[in-house]
Amino acid sequence: MHLDTLRTRSLPAGHLPVIRGIIDQLGIVDIIDDRLPKHPLAKVSDAECVVAMLLNILSGRVALWRMDRWLDKLDVELMLGEGVEAGFFHDTRLGQALDRLDEIGTDRILGDVVTRYLTRRVRNTEWSLHLDTTTVSVYGEYDADEELALTHGFSKDKRPDLKQLVFGLSVHGSAGIPLTMSVSSGNTSDQISNRDHLARLAKLLPDEDEITVVADCKLVDADTLGQLSRSGFHMVSLVPKTFSLRAGLIDRAWAAEADIEAWPILAERPGPKKADPPRLYRGRSFHEVLPVTFDTDDEGQTVLSHETWRFLVVHSDQLAARFDKSLPGKLEREAGTVAETHKRQLSKGFACEADALKAAERLVKGLKLHRAEVSVRSEERTLKRERRGRPRNGEAAPTEIVWFADVALEPDGAVIEALRRHASCFVLITDWMEDSWDDQKVLAEYRHQSLVEGHTGFRWLKGPAGVAPVMLNNPERIRALGLVMILGLMVRNHLQFTLRARMLERGEGIMHPFRKKEDLKLTTEMALEWFGGIHVVFVSIDQQPWRRTAPELCEEALDILKLLDLKPMIYARPPPRR
């Protein structure tokens, strides 16, 4: 062999073969191929288009467009199969794939993937799911859709100038795996979106499973609570502040025990610094009867059922500290407002004592943190003479009596303490009674709501990798893209959950790529950093076809592959195609 006949080239692969391996483990390609078989004349299937979009999203790209140019810089065959070319994935083809996904039904495809996930191995039949909604802002003009209206509504993105859709999501409690998604019109209320989600979940989830739905306060209304009961779901949620029952329960808890140190400790969190004391959660349970919508009679009238619910009043050291920190500023602002208003409205005085007193009482009527002491005083004021010139000898200057009101403020200790008690507490509602779930478990389940609100849920979907705000041609494609985004979240969370579970099982973590110390709770993003910069090298001798050679992986990357049940050959052997 002569060296001048040896040719080499390399293409970046990075972590994308790992992502493709997880996609195959979840069966996403097979499920979409079964629903949407490849047309004989098509160069790539709809499933392969979805895989390309998933690779794009999980590579951190901001926009799902011109993907053919992006793929052209990669070893596209290694990720998508032999014979696949980057030019096959132009924007028109990807748009057609999204159209077909929506046509066949995004719920069907996601349901198939979730069913396969839930039944693929021995699992716990008692588990929790977390439910929430958010808004996705959109730009531009869109085709009309009677079922899915792009319209203005309450924007959780704080962009009321943009039209939006309401995006709903439920995730598996421990793994954060998405179970259902919904895309609704932009002015759909959270309550209606939640009921739609519950109906989807009732059809999808196994009847033998005992499932607890965890959500925010928008889950708590008579209709939704009734739907939960009829569907056989348990629930844990936050009681809205607008419920008068909430304030009564907090007062009841403090009346039962005024010393917070005597409340049972339910959970604790480390302080912000090592030297700081832990932040404690304490709580007490009570029972109350609430009416829920049970059914409708023959005339279509709502039939209410009065059910007993358990309420957990929780005191948080962190909430109490937050109130204490904000109190001086609130006192200063309220006192400043009174002083400014007093100067503007009361400084000129009044013609009689009654008017001065009435104005002062009106000024202090809205005080929330201070108590006021009002006093009135009179002053004799010299008036301007009616005629010009020197006054006559002995002529007295005209005068009048003017009444002034003085207001003295001091913090109202009793009111502030009552406000502090309420600000430091929140109230949870559940149908689980103490003989099944203790207070600690109820609180722990609600605190896990961060699964859907945090980095494993909406925060990821609305981040740069989630392609938001959305820029597509019509609502149908937006709905289909929502499915692709959910599948991307499923891949991301499944990888993280599997990796953490395996590390915990063996009692040994993986080195953090930046902190350079062992970590048992490595995130997907940090784990994939160990695959950054990996290139696949191609070799050709004597004008022979290019031959792909497997790259040499570092020890941490090999360990991650082993924990994920993936082989290093994913960097040398393209996946099979149907």
Sequence and secondary structure as in RCSB ss.txt:
>XXXX:A:sequence
MHLDTLRTRSLPAGHLPVIRGIIDQLGIVDIIDDRLPKHPLAKVSDAECVVAMLLNILSGRVALWRMDRWLDKLD
VELMLGEGVEAGFFHDTRLGQALDRLDEIGTDRILGDVVTRYLTRRVRNTEWSLHLDTTTVSVYGEYDADEELAL
THGFSKDKRPDLKQLVFGLSVHGSAGIPLTMSVSSGNTSDQISNRDHLARLAKLLPDEDEITVVADCKLVDADTL
GQLSRSGFHMVSLVPKTFSLRAGLIDRAWAAEADIEAWPILAERPGPKKADPPRLYRGRSFHEVLPVTFDTDDEG
QTVLSHETWRFLVVHSDQLAARFDKSLPGKLEREAGTVAETHKRQLSKGFACEADALKAAERLVKGLKLHRAEVS
VRSEERTLKRERRGRPRNGEAAPTEIVWFADVALEPDGAVIEALRRHASCFVLITDWMEDSWDDQKVLAEYRHQS
LVEGHTGFRWLKGPAGVAPVMLNNPERIRALGLVMILGLMVRNHLQFTLRARMLERGEGIMHPFRKKEDLKLTTE
MALEWFGGIHVVFVSIDQQPWRRTAPELCEEALDILKLLDLKPMIYARPPPRR
>XXXX:A:secstr
  GGGEEEEEEE TTHHHHHHHHHHTTHHHHHHHHS   TT SS HHHHHHHHHHHHTTT S SS HHHHHHTS 
HHHHH TT  GGG  HHHHHHHHHHHHHH HHHHHHHHHHHHHHSS   SEEEEEEEEEEEEE S     SSS  
B    TTS TTSEEEEEEEEEETTT  EEEEEEEETT  HHHHHHHHHHHHHHHS TT EEEEEE GGG SHHHH
HHHHHHT EEEEE  TT HHHHHHHHHHHHH   GGGS EEEEE  SSTTS  EEEEEEEEEEEEEEEEEE TTS
 EEEEEEEEEEEEEEEHHHHHHHHHHHHHHHHHHHHHHHHHHHHHTTT BSSHHHHHHHHHHHHTT SSEEEEEE
EEEEEEE   SS S   TT    EEEEEEEEEEEEE HHHHHHHHHHHTEEEEEES  TTTS HHHHHHHHHTTH
HHHSTTTHHHHTSGGG  SB  SSHHHHHHHHHHHHHHHHHHHHHHHHHHHHHHHHT  EE TTT SEESS  HH
HHHGGGTT EEEEEEETT   EEE     HHHHHHHHHTT  GGGGTS     
